[in-house]
């Protein structure tokens, strides 16, 4: 599981996401980024980080 958490997320607060991550079983990977909920999908520095992490994760896991 790859979980990408935006620290300033007002839609799904980061503390709730991090609590869910803590309960998840391995294998798991966490990326926290600056910004809000939609910044990981938009033209924002968080998008570059989340896209790179997702690409790497999928390349590693789907090969």
N, C-alpha and C positions, 0 to 999 in steps of 0.2 A: 504494500500500500504506500502510495506517495500522498502525503497531505501537505497542501500549500495553504498557509494561514496568513491572511493579511492582518497585521497588528491593529489597524484602526477600523476593522470591519464592524459596521453598525447593523448589518443584516443578520449575520451569524457571529456573535461576539467571539473574539479570539480565545477568551478563557474557556468557553464552552467547547470550542474546537480542540484546544490543547488537552482538556480533560478527556475528550473522546479518544484522542491520540494516545494518551497514557494508558487507556484501557485496551487499546487494540493489541493484537498479538503480532509477533514478528512473522515475517520480515516487514519492516516498516521504515519509512524515511520521512523526515519532516523538513520543510522549508518554511521559514517565516520571512515575510517581506513587509516593507513599509508601504502603507497605503490602505485603501478601503476595499470593500468587497469586489467591486467591479474593476478595480485598477489592474488586476491580474489578467483581464481580458482586453484592456484598452491600450492606447498609445501612452504608456506610462512606464517608468523604469521597472516597476513590479512585473509588468508583462514580460519584459526581456528575461528577468530572473526565472519566472514561473515557466515560460516556454522552454528555456534552456534545461531546466530541471526535469520537465516532463519529457522532453526529447531524449535526454540521457537515460531516464528511468525506463522509458518504453524500449529504447534500443537494447538496454541491458536485459530486461525481463522478457522481451518478446522474441529474442533470437533463439 
